[in-house]
Amino acid sequence: MSRDRYVDFLRAWAILLVVLGHWLITGLIRHPDGEITAPELLATVPWTQWLTLGFQIMPLFFLAGGHAAAGSWARARAAGGSAAGWVGQRAVRLLLPTAVYSGLVLLAVGVCSALGVDRATLALVGWAMAMQFWFLPVYLLLSALTPMLYALHERWGLRVPVGMGVVGLGVGMLVAAGDASSRGSAVEAIGALNYLLVWGVVYQLGLCWRDGLLGGDGETAPRARGRAVALAVGGGAGFALLVGPGPFPVSLILVTGEELSNTNPPSAAMLAWSLAQVGVALLIAPVVRRALERARVRRAVRVLGAGSMALYLWHMLPVLIVAAAFYLTGLAPEPRYGSTDWWALRVPWLLVLGIVLVGVVRALRPVERALASVEVRVRPGAGIRGAAAWRMWAGLGVSVWALTYFAGHGFAYGGEFPVRPAVGLALGVVTLCAAFPRRDDGDDGSEGNNGGEGNNGGDADDNHGGAEAQESGRAERSGQTQPSGQTQPSGRAQPSGQVQSSGRARRGRGVPEEAARLGRSPAERETRR
């Protein structure tokens, strides 16, 4: 299947809005005694909650992630790979840079705590540096469930996200039924299922999209467009009903003091808005794909995609740097919080943060190269089973637990060093990486370097610099462009890990007979029925 550059665009666009959104809502105030605080913009200036409709873009991450995972798992399975091997490969790609980031932040927390830094300040900084972490455990769990989800998808197609959505809607309404004081631990536990149900619906729609159930050519195009319109209109209308006469707030980001949240856990309103966002993304796809035919646009998308993991993890560090340089010194102008002058200063605020972030990303390049080298050494073979598989699952489970703690409490809850989750993350990642034997002869470690998975980061599941993307970049720099998905001439090196057109797998091994069945997508099977 040819590379869909629109999926790369969705990832790049999503990461850009995540960074800008976090920066926009972060406002600092320096008090006469020198203390610096960060009032919560959405609570202090309530009308800004409407801005979250544009900046809550995480559904696109899960949609693109599902699209990429469908192709990646289908190829790995056809080549004889195991679920544990496939999940382990993706987990290593995500957890290695996350562990390095977390380790450096925790080191800073430990040093500051030993030096007697104010506990409240330390807790605030620790929370800011982990505010994006909620995505990580959810995405890791969905990746772990992908083999099962794809099997359900192959059998029932669109019925799977519909069923998940119905259950998620019921869970969301159950959570909203009582007030905060009447909700017991059982209701909270049931509500937590929506982290997988709501985001899982969008992820599952990514599987459907990749296999043609939400987009296609010829006879399937009108039906696919109708489904996209239904998602956009139905999701938007559902959100309006759930927020207007319904019980849910308009903000798609957690706001302190609100009885109900649309994100903690994801609510029925978040589900509706996610469906609307998926519908709009599908409807505008043809227009954006035409724009992506331009070399400059493709190059910009590729640059953002290549650095997306660093952007995702490190984008709050510039806030701390700017706070130290301009607010601790009293150099920053400070109009009344939320005033017209304050909003006017958001423009230079964003520009300065952007310049600092570029410097941070450039400084991290040696670290990223080192991580890429480490990943090559610890990345699993595609077919691990038995004891190695069990060690992988154990390491992944401990890592997810630690990341869940950081997502909910930050890196310095109560101004204290989080010993248990810090040890848990280190133990989980080490166990995960140490679980794998050397790759077997049939695995060159290139899975994930083809299809829609060429960028480093994006939805945090891609390899470090895909072969196809690198080839595209070389072609553009030489003034030549190759149409996406074009079959390469015989004898020319193909993207790493891609099945050759001659029908033989890499290293001359035969493709399992199951690959013939995988050649027919659920959309084609549905048409045949």
RODO-2510 file (C-alpha; in nm, 4 decimals, decimal comma):
residues 529
     n   res          X          Y          Z
     1     m     0,0000     0,0000     0,0000
     2     s     0,1412     0,3382    -0,0979
     3     r     0,2483     0,5927     0,1600
     4     d    -0,0278     0,8361     0,2509
     5     r     0,1387     1,1714     0,3137
     6     y    -0,1878     1,3046     0,4508
     7     v    -0,1378     1,0867     0,7599
     8     d     0,2031     1,2513     0,8076
     9     f     0,0343     1,5899     0,7731
    10     l    -0,2243     1,5056     1,0406
    11     r     0,0530     1,4168     1,2833
    12     a     0,2524     1,7294     1,2090
    13     w    -0,0549     1,9521     1,2368
    14     a    -0,1610     1,7880     1,5614
    15     i     0,1778     1,8235     1,7304
    16     l     0,1976     2,1881     1,6207
    17     l    -0,1412     2,2681     1,7758
    18     v    -0,0588     2,0787     2,0953
    19     v     0,2552     2,2878     2,1448
    20     l     0,0852     2,6178     2,0595
    21     g    -0,2146     2,5338     2,2771
    22     h    -0,0040     2,4581     2,5838
    23     w     0,1979     2,7737     2,5351
    24     l    -0,1089     2,9887     2,4788
    25     i    -0,2840     2,8890     2,8010
    26     t     0,0342     2,9234     3,0091
    27     g     0,0527     3,2690     3,1589
    28     l     0,2974     3,3757     3,4296
    29     i     0,2656     3,6411     3,7011
    30     r     0,5526     3,7767     3,9112
    31     h     0,4388     3,8938     4,2546
    32     p     0,6021     4,1742     4,4546
    33     d     0,7814     3,9223     4,6768
    34     g     0,9404     3,7639     4,3693
    35     e     0,7164     3,4571     4,3645
    36     i     0,6083     3,3416     4,0175
    37     t     0,2701     3,1775     3,9695
    38     a     0,0818     3,0446     3,6678
    39     p    -0,2909     3,1138     3,7006
    40     e    -0,5151     2,8717     3,5143
    41     l    -0,6303     3,0668     3,2096
    42     l    -0,9378     2,8532     3,1395
    43     a    -1,0647     2,9083     3,4940
    44     t    -0,9600     3,2737     3,5237
    45     v    -1,0920     3,3796     3,1815
    46     p    -1,3856     3,1401     3,1221
    47     w    -1,4552     3,2386     2,7600
    48     t    -1,1177     3,0891     2,6628
    49     q    -1,2677     2,7447     2,7194
    50     w    -1,4170     2,7751     2,3693
    51     l    -1,0628     2,7882     2,2293
    52     t    -1,0164     2,4262     2,3313
    53     l    -1,2485     2,3204     2,0482
    54     g    -0,9689     2,4087     1,8096
    55     f    -0,6661     2,3130     2,0172
    56     q    -0,7874     1,9755     2,1480
    57     i    -0,6474     1,7921     1,8504
    58     m    -0,5544     1,4585     2,0100
    59     p    -0,8200     1,2668     1,8115
    60     l    -0,6025     1,3190     1,5039
    61     f    -0,3101     1,1487     1,6797
    62     f    -0,5186     0,8405     1,7500
    63     l    -0,6705     0,8409     1,4009
    64     a    -0,3267     0,8582     1,2357
    65     g    -0,1888     0,6088     1,4856
    66     g    -0,4585     0,3553     1,4028
    67     h    -0,3985     0,4051     1,0307
    68     a    -0,0231     0,3414     1,0704
    69     a    -0,0683     0,0505     1,3105
    70     a    -0,3051    -0,1318     1,0737
    71     g    -0,0480    -0,1454     0,7965
    72     s     0,2422    -0,2187     1,0287
    73     w     0,0733    -0,5087     1,2095
    74     a    -0,0616    -0,6579     0,8842
    75     r     0,2899    -0,6624     0,7378
    76     a     0,4475    -0,8029     1,0545
    77     r     0,1864    -1,0763     1,0825
    78     a     0,2191    -1,1704     0,7154
    79     a     0,5956    -1,2063     0,7656
    80     g     0,5439    -1,4443     1,0576
    81     g     0,5902    -1,1955     1,3422
    82     s     0,4352    -1,2333     1,6855
    83     a     0,2144    -0,9890     1,8730
    84     a     0,4744    -0,9583     2,1493
    85     g     0,7498    -0,8774     1,9008
    86     w     0,5436    -0,6147     1,7224
    87     v     0,4200    -0,4505     2,0425
    88     g     0,7697    -0,4586     2,1896
    89     q     0,9198    -0,2840     1,8885
    90     r     0,6719     0,0005     1,9107
    91     a     0,7018     0,0256     2,2884
    92     v     1,0806     0,0588     2,2683
    93     r     1,0515     0,3416     2,0148
    94     l     0,8202     0,5321     2,2448
    95     l     0,9719     0,4531     2,5827
    96     l     1,3407     0,5151     2,5135
    97     p     1,3079     0,8910     2,4496
    98     t     1,0420     0,9155     2,7198
    99     a     1,2735     0,7492     2,9727
   100     v     1,5592     0,9856     2,8863
   101     y     1,3304     1,2884     2,9201
   102     s     1,1840     1,1633     3,2481
   103     g     1,5267     1,0756     3,3852
   104     l     1,6647     1,4232     3,3198
   105     v     1,3588     1,5934     3,4693
   106     l     1,3694     1,3665     3,7749
   107     l     1,7401     1,4402     3,8157
   108     a     1,6612     1,8120     3,8175
   109     v     1,3803     1,7530     4,0693
   110     g     1,6160     1,5626     4,2973
   111     v     1,8829     1,8324     4,2812
   112     c     1,6323     2,1134     4,3437
   113     s     1,4778     1,9243     4,6334
   114     a     1,8189     1,8710     4,7909
   115     l     1,8961     2,2423     4,7517
   116     g     1,5775     2,3347     4,9366
   117     v     1,3754     2,4831     4,6485
   118     d     1,0250     2,5845     4,7550
   119     r     0,8028     2,2755     4,7513
   120     a     0,5065     2,4508     4,5901
   121     t     0,7261     2,5846     4,3101
   122     l     0,8812     2,2441     4,2578
   123     a     0,5375     2,0794     4,2417
   124     l     0,4178     2,3347     3,9843
   125     v     0,7234     2,2839     3,7629
   126     g     0,6974     1,9060     3,7983
   127     w     0,3338     1,9181     3,6887
   128     a     0,4117     2,1439     3,3907
   129     m     0,6831     1,9081     3,2659
   130     a     0,4440     1,6112     3,2775
   131     m     0,1217     1,7737     3,1581
   132     q     0,1436     1,5993     2,8197
   133     f     0,2037     1,2522     2,9648
   134     w    -0,1615     1,1399     2,9802
   135     f    -0,1335     1,0376     2,6143
   136     l     0,1517     0,7924     2,6668
   137     p    -0,0092     0,5145     2,8774
   138     v    -0,3281     0,5285     2,6700
   139     y    -0,1409     0,4962     2,3440
   140     l     0,0812     0,2173     2,4766
   141     l    -0,2256     0,0199     2,5862
   142     l    -0,3959     0,0659     2,2502
   143     s    -0,0781    -0,0461     2,0762
   144     a    -0,0705    -0,3556     2,2978
   145     l    -0,4327    -0,4281     2,2056
   146     t    -0,3813    -0,3703     1,8327
   147     p    -0,3465    -0,7370     1,7298
   148     m    -0,6817    -0,8119     1,8949
   149     l    -0,8441    -0,4934     1,7664
   150     y    -0,7270    -0,5652     1,4132
   151     a    -0,8667    -0,9190     1,4307
   152     l    -1,2033    -0,7748     1,5340
   153     h    -1,1729    -0,5174     1,2577
   154     e    -1,1117    -0,7826     0,9931
   155     r    -1,4224    -0,9698     1,1028
   156     w    -1,6679    -0,6906     1,1751
   157     g    -1,5252    -0,3722     1,0215
   158     l    -1,7117    -0,0570     1,1217
   159     r    -1,9281    -0,2467     1,3679
   160     v    -1,6329    -0,2498     1,6089
   161     p    -1,5964     0,1291     1,6600
   162     v    -1,9762     0,1602     1,6625
   163     g    -1,9998    -0,0928     1,9441
   164     m    -1,7139     0,0666     2,1362
   165     g    -1,8778     0,4065     2,0923
   166     v    -2,2120     0,2843     2,2289
   167     v    -2,0423     0,1410     2,5380
   168     g    -1,8305     0,4563     2,5796
   169     l    -2,1423     0,6725     2,5560
   170     g    -2,3079     0,4652     2,8263
   171     v    -2,0029     0,4889     3,0529
   172     g    -1,9863     0,8654     3,0001
   173     m    -2,3520     0,9125     3,0892
   174     l    -2,3108     0,6921     3,3992
   175     v    -2,0256     0,9110     3,5221
   176     a    -2,2325     1,2235     3,4571
   177     a    -2,5416     1,0888     3,6315
   178     g    -2,4393     1,1812     3,9863
   179     d    -2,2566     1,4700     4,1459
   180     a    -1,8906     1,4495     4,2363
   181     s    -1,9571     1,3717     4,6040
   182     s    -2,1816     1,0740     4,5226
   183     r    -1,9426     0,9049     4,2812
   184     g    -1,7817     0,6073     4,4451
   185     s    -1,4635     0,4266     4,3541
   186     a    -1,6626     0,1778     4,1463
   187     v    -1,8044     0,4528     3,9242
   188     e    -1,4598     0,6106     3,8907
   189     a    -1,3121     0,2738     3,7912
   190     i    -1,5848     0,2213     3,5316
   191     g    -1,5318     0,5762     3,4060
   192     a    -1,1612     0,5058     3,3560
   193     l    -1,2590     0,2542     3,0883
   194     n    -1,3391     0,5494     2,8648
   195     y    -0,9688     0,6237     2,8247
   196     l    -0,9582     0,3105     2,6111
   197     l    -1,3147     0,3218     2,4777
   198     v    -1,3319     0,6836     2,3584
   199     w    -0,9780     0,7071     2,2245
   200     g    -1,0084     0,3476     2,1081
   201     v    -1,3029     0,4431     1,8861
   202     v    -1,0878     0,6957     1,7017
   203     y    -0,7944     0,4517     1,6853
   204     q    -1,0267     0,1849     1,5447
   205     l    -1,1575     0,4306     1,2856
   206     g    -0,7936     0,4690     1,1806
   207     l    -0,7852     0,0953     1,1096
   208     c    -1,1040     0,1279     0,9060
   209     w    -0,9677     0,4278     0,7189
   210     r    -0,6482     0,2506     0,6232
   211     d    -0,8409    -0,0479     0,4865
   212     g    -1,0786     0,1639     0,2781
   213     l    -1,3954     0,1647     0,4890
   214     l    -1,3822     0,5441     0,5337
   215     g    -1,2190     0,6423     0,2057
   216     g    -1,1742     0,4992    -0,1389
   217     d    -1,1987     0,5438    -0,5123
   218     g    -1,4519     0,4554    -0,7764
   219     e    -1,7695     0,2988    -0,6468
   220     t    -1,6668     0,3282    -0,2803
   221     a    -1,6036     0,7056    -0,2901
   222     p    -1,9675     0,8260    -0,2560
   223     r    -2,0311     0,5883     0,0319
   224     a    -1,7088     0,6919     0,2042
   225     r    -1,7914     1,0617     0,1650
   226     g    -2,1357     0,9990     0,3064
   227     r    -1,9846     0,8328     0,6108
   228     a    -1,7438     1,1247     0,6595
   229     v    -2,0319     1,3731     0,6409
   230     a    -2,2301     1,1639     0,8882
   231     l    -1,9373     1,1641     1,1306
   232     a    -1,8817     1,5391     1,1007
   233     v    -2,2474     1,6445     1,1229
   234     g    -2,3582     1,3779     1,3685
   235     g    -2,0608     1,4298     1,5970
   236     g    -2,0976     1,8086     1,5931
   237     a    -2,4714     1,7896     1,6624
   238     g    -2,4162     1,5392     1,9406
   239     f    -2,1565     1,7632     2,1016
   240     a    -2,3921     2,0622     2,0874
   241     l    -2,6698     1,8639     2,2573
   242     l    -2,4418     1,7207     2,5258
   243     v    -2,2891     2,0618     2,6051
   244     g    -2,5987     2,2827     2,5595
   245     p    -2,8969     2,1165     2,7265
   246     g    -2,6724     1,8320     2,8398
   247     p    -2,4575     1,8182     3,1544
   248     f    -2,1102     1,8495     3,0046
   249     p    -1,8847     2,1589     2,9979
   250     v    -1,7642     2,3124     2,6725
   251     s    -1,3965     2,2909     2,7635
   252     l    -1,2143     1,9931     2,6124
   253     i    -0,9307     2,0381     2,8624
   254     l    -0,9580     1,9799     3,2371
   255     v    -1,0582     2,2961     3,4263
   256     t    -1,0102     2,3213     3,8010
   257     g    -1,3367     2,3498     3,9917
   258     e    -1,5619     2,1924     3,7289
   259     e    -1,7767     1,9091     3,8555
   260     l    -1,7574     1,7233     3,5254
   261     s    -1,4581     1,6960     3,2938
   262     n    -1,4488     1,6067     2,9275
   263     t    -1,0998     1,4601     2,9565
   264     n    -1,0661     1,3024     3,3007
   265     p    -1,2018     1,0559     3,1996
   266     p    -1,2977     1,1224     2,8355
   267     s    -1,6694     1,2005     2,8303
   268     a    -1,9566     1,1413     2,5926
   269     a    -1,9062     1,4993     2,4699
   270     m    -1,5397     1,4255     2,3948
   271     l    -1,6483     1,1187     2,2002
   272     a    -1,8910     1,3270     1,9938
   273     w    -1,6322     1,5966     1,9221
   274     s    -1,3745     1,3332     1,8278
   275     l    -1,6147     1,1834     1,5729
   276     a    -1,6802     1,5289     1,4289
   277     q    -1,3078     1,5926     1,4025
   278     v    -1,2508     1,2602     1,2254
   279     g    -1,5296     1,3431     0,9792
   280     v    -1,3820     1,6833     0,8983
   281     a    -1,0334     1,5314     0,8592
   282     l    -1,1698     1,2816     0,6058
   283     l    -1,3627     1,5474     0,4145
   284     i    -1,0678     1,7833     0,3696
   285     a    -0,8253     1,5018     0,2814
   286     p    -0,8444     1,5491    -0,1001
   287     v    -0,7703     1,9211    -0,0732
   288     v    -0,4761     1,8708     0,1616
   289     r    -0,3361     1,5871    -0,0503
   290     r    -0,3279     1,8198    -0,3484
   291     a    -0,1394     2,0761    -0,1416
   292     l     0,1046     1,8042    -0,0340
   293     e     0,2056     1,7560    -0,3961
   294     r     0,4146     2,0716    -0,3545
   295     a     0,7719     2,0012    -0,2502
   296     r     0,7862     2,2856     0,0033
   297     v     0,4754     2,1661     0,1842
   298     r     0,6022     1,8087     0,1957
   299     r     0,9365     1,9299     0,3253
   300     a     0,7721     2,1283     0,6063
   301     v     0,5612     1,8292     0,7058
   302     r     0,8673     1,6045     0,7010
   303     v     1,0670     1,8430     0,9216
   304     l     0,7871     1,8619     1,1785
   305     g     0,7392     1,4872     1,1680
   306     a     1,1083     1,4121     1,2105
   307     g     1,1230     1,6176     1,5305
   308     s     0,7744     1,5488     1,6604
   309     m     0,8804     1,3269     1,9527
   310     a     1,1258     1,5899     2,0762
   311     l     0,8623     1,8617     2,0318
   312     y     0,6057     1,6567     2,2210
   313     l     0,8316     1,5792     2,5153
   314     w     1,0336     1,8989     2,5520
   315     h     0,7996     2,1825     2,4512
   316     m     0,7390     2,3024     2,8095
   317     l     1,1096     2,3462     2,8848
   318     p     1,1212     2,6797     2,6955
   319     v     0,8529     2,8107     2,9339
   320     l     1,0873     2,7486     3,2273
   321     i     1,3800     2,9049     3,0437
   322     v     1,1816     3,2170     2,9534
   323     a     1,0414     3,2387     3,3074
   324     a     1,3932     3,2375     3,4496
   325     a     1,5280     3,4851     3,1942
   326     f     1,2450     3,7395     3,1935
   327     y     1,0180     3,6882     3,4959
   328     l     1,2673     3,6121     3,7720
   329     t     1,4665     3,9161     3,6589
   330     g     1,1580     4,1370     3,6326
   331     l     1,2255     4,2177     3,2658
   332     a     0,8940     4,0872     3,1313
   333     p     0,6112     4,3407     3,0955
   334     e     0,3102     4,2355     3,3008
   335     p    -0,0245     4,3860     3,2009
   336     r    -0,3355     4,2708     3,3840
   337     y    -0,3875     3,8980     3,3353
   338     g    -0,6387     3,8374     3,0535
   339     s    -0,6552     4,2020     2,9439
   340     t    -0,6291     4,3239     2,5848
   341     d    -0,2646     4,4189     2,6367
   342     w    -0,1972     4,0766     2,7862
   343     w    -0,3394     3,9070     2,4772
   344     a    -0,1348     4,1326     2,2511
   345     l     0,1786     4,0132     2,4304
   346     r     0,0864     3,6511     2,3515
   347     v     0,2334     3,7028     2,0049
   348     p     0,5908     3,7831     2,1172
   349     w     0,5483     3,5245     2,3943
   350     l     0,4833     3,2521     2,1348
   351     l     0,7639     3,3756     1,9097
   352     v     1,0221     3,3760     2,1906
   353     l     0,9144     3,0296     2,3041
   354     g     0,9389     2,9062     1,9452
   355     i     1,2933     3,0390     1,9083
   356     v     1,3982     2,8775     2,2367
   357     l     1,2366     2,5469     2,1376
   358     v     1,4293     2,5421     1,8095
   359     g     1,7493     2,5770     2,0108
   360     v     1,6418     2,2982     2,2482
   361     v     1,5617     2,0620     1,9609
   362     r     1,8955     2,1342     1,7932
   363     a     2,0776     2,0693     2,1200
   364     l     1,8968     1,7352     2,1513
   365     r     2,0148     1,6021     1,8141
   366     p     2,3181     1,4173     1,9579
   367     v     2,0873     1,2583     2,2162
   368     e     1,8452     1,1491     1,9449
   369     r     2,1268     0,9981     1,7397
   370     a     2,2481     0,8101     2,0459
   371     l     1,8949     0,6858     2,1146
   372     a     1,8629     0,5658     1,7556
   373     s     2,1843     0,3686     1,8011
   374     v     2,0620     0,2200     2,1286
   375     e     1,7301     0,1277     1,9744
   376     v     1,9043    -0,0726     1,7028
   377     r     2,0790    -0,2775     1,9716
   378     v     1,7808    -0,3410     2,2000
   379     r     1,4967    -0,3547     1,9510
   380     p     1,3326    -0,7001     1,9524
   381     g     1,3059    -0,9550     1,6807
   382     a     0,9634    -0,9679     1,5218
   383     g     0,8899    -1,3217     1,6336
   384     i     0,9734    -1,3308     2,0071
   385     r     0,7708    -1,5786     2,2097
   386     g     0,7877    -1,7641     2,5384
   387     a     0,9868    -1,6188     2,8275
   388     a     1,1078    -1,3179     2,6273
   389     a     0,7486    -1,2281     2,5429
   390     w     0,6442    -1,2498     2,9083
   391     r     0,9331    -1,0236     3,0097
   392     m     0,8262    -0,7753     2,7438
   393     w     0,4682    -0,7662     2,8732
   394     a     0,5898    -0,7276     3,2328
   395     g     0,8210    -0,4385     3,1435
   396     l     0,5476    -0,2708     2,9437
   397     g     0,2985    -0,3062     3,2292
   398     v     0,5313    -0,1502     3,4869
   399     s     0,6181     0,1329     3,2460
   400     v     0,2504     0,2081     3,1845
   401     w     0,1857     0,2196     3,5595
   402     a     0,4718     0,4669     3,6161
   403     l     0,3654     0,6898     3,3262
   404     t     0,0067     0,6877     3,4541
   405     y     0,1318     0,8170     3,7897
   406     f     0,3334     1,0962     3,6287
   407     a     0,0376     1,1911     3,4081
   408     g    -0,1870     1,2334     3,7122
   409     h     0,0579     1,3759     3,9664
   410     g     0,3511     1,5276     3,7783
   411     f     0,7183     1,4724     3,8527
   412     a     0,7166     1,6321     4,1991
   413     y     0,3781     1,5801     4,3624
   414     g     0,3672     1,7711     4,6895
   415     g     0,7160     1,9016     4,6154
   416     e     0,8682     1,5591     4,6822
   417     f     1,0751     1,3264     4,4670
   418     p     0,8522     1,0414     4,3367
   419     v     1,0690     0,7444     4,4332
   420     r     0,8376     0,4540     4,3475
   421     p     0,7220     0,5681     4,0013
   422     a     1,0764     0,6770     3,9131
   423     v     1,2115     0,3333     4,0046
   424     g     0,9127     0,1739     3,8303
   425     l     0,9779     0,3523     3,5013
   426     a     1,3478     0,2667     3,5099
   427     l     1,2757    -0,0967     3,5966
   428     g     1,0037    -0,1241     3,3325
   429     v     1,2140     0,0170     3,0501
   430     v     1,5202    -0,1885     3,1453
   431     t     1,3081    -0,5049     3,1645
   432     l     1,1487    -0,4248     2,8305
   433     c     1,4806    -0,3650     2,6585
   434     a     1,6564    -0,6583     2,8249
   435     a     1,3800    -0,9003     2,7344
   436     f     1,4819    -0,9477     2,3751
   437     p     1,7268    -1,1898     2,2192
   438     r     1,9163    -1,0906     1,9093
   439     r     1,6985    -1,0651     1,6003
   440     d     1,6531    -1,3796     1,3989
   441     d     1,8015    -1,3933     1,0512
   442     g     1,4713    -1,3129     0,8895
   443     d     1,4255    -0,9797     1,0654
   444     d     1,6399    -0,6890     0,9614
   445     g     1,4793    -0,4590     1,2144
   446     s     1,3194    -0,2460     0,9494
   447     e     0,9539    -0,3011     1,0358
   448     g     0,7883     0,0324     1,0750
   449     n     1,0003     0,2010     0,8101
   450     n     0,7417     0,1802     0,5410
   451     g     0,3902     0,2846     0,4642
   452     g     0,2822     0,5674     0,6851
   453     e     0,5492     0,5174     0,9481
   454     g     0,8517     0,6969     0,8210
   455     n     0,8732     0,9877     1,0614
   456     n     1,0263     0,9893     1,4027
   457     g     0,7528     1,0644     1,6465
   458     g     0,4256     1,1967     1,5105
   459     d     0,2005     0,9788     1,7190
   460     a     0,5113     0,8548     1,8936
   461     d     0,5057     0,5138     1,7288
   462     d     0,7368     0,5551     1,4323
   463     n     1,0932     0,4544     1,3723
   464     h     1,3771     0,7061     1,3745
   465     g     1,3764     0,8283     1,0186
   466     g     1,1927     0,5992     0,7759
   467     a     1,3666     0,4803     0,4626
   468     e     1,0835     0,5965     0,2425
   469     a     1,0842     0,9444     0,3922
   470     q     1,4603     0,9687     0,3578
   471     e     1,4379     0,8616    -0,0051
   472     s     1,1692     1,1258    -0,0606
   473     g     1,3901     1,3901     0,0948
   474     r     1,6860     1,2952    -0,1239
   475     a     1,4695     1,3102    -0,4336
   476     e     1,3391     1,6552    -0,3446
   477     r     1,6863     1,7913    -0,2733
   478     s     1,8036     1,6689    -0,6107
   479     g     1,5114     1,8389    -0,7800
   480     q     1,3273     1,5133    -0,8532
   481     t     1,0061     1,4011    -0,6952
   482     q     0,8638     1,0549    -0,7019
   483     p     0,4871     1,0176    -0,6845
   484     s     0,3696     0,8669    -0,3585
   485     g     0,3317     0,4928    -0,3820
   486     q     0,4895     0,4635    -0,7284
   487     t     0,6283     0,1179    -0,8007
   488     q     1,0048     0,1298    -0,8213
   489     p     1,1884    -0,0154    -1,1169
   490     s     1,3174    -0,3696    -1,0919
   491     g     1,6590    -0,3859    -0,9314
   492     r     1,6237    -0,0604    -0,7381
   493     a     1,6421    -0,0807    -0,3619
   494     q     1,2968    -0,0759    -0,2075
   495     p     1,1996     0,0838     0,1259
   496     s     1,3301    -0,1206     0,4132
   497     g     1,0940    -0,3949     0,5244
   498     q     0,8578    -0,3640     0,2277
   499     v     0,7474    -0,6776     0,0460
   500     q     0,8955    -0,6794    -0,3021
   501     s     0,6765    -0,6762    -0,6072
   502     s     0,8135    -1,0104    -0,7193
   503     g     0,6146    -1,1740    -0,4379
   504     r     0,9206    -1,2707    -0,2377
   505     a     0,9748    -1,1408     0,1118
   506     r     1,2983    -0,9684     0,2136
   507     r     1,6042    -1,1928     0,2345
   508     g     1,4399    -1,4231    -0,0196
   509     r     1,1974    -1,5882     0,2217
   510     g     0,8530    -1,6769     0,0911
   511     v     0,5544    -1,4750     0,2061
   512     p     0,3152    -1,6866     0,4161
   513     e    -0,0057    -1,7904     0,2466
   514     e    -0,1940    -1,5613     0,4841
   515     a    -0,0556    -1,2622     0,2928
   516     a    -0,2842    -1,3468     0,0013
   517     r    -0,5834    -1,3096     0,2275
   518     l    -0,4497    -0,9827     0,3670
   519     g    -0,4338    -0,8438     0,0145
   520     r    -0,8108    -0,8001     0,0198
   521     s    -0,9172    -0,5162     0,2491
   522     p    -1,2333    -0,5172     0,4651
   523     a    -1,3796    -0,2596     0,2248
   524     e    -1,3382    -0,5022    -0,0640
   525     r    -1,4832    -0,7857     0,1435
   526     e    -1,7783    -0,5646     0,2335
   527     t    -1,8328    -0,4805    -0,1351
   528     r    -1,8236    -0,8514    -0,2220
   529     r    -2,0855    -0,9216     0,0413
***
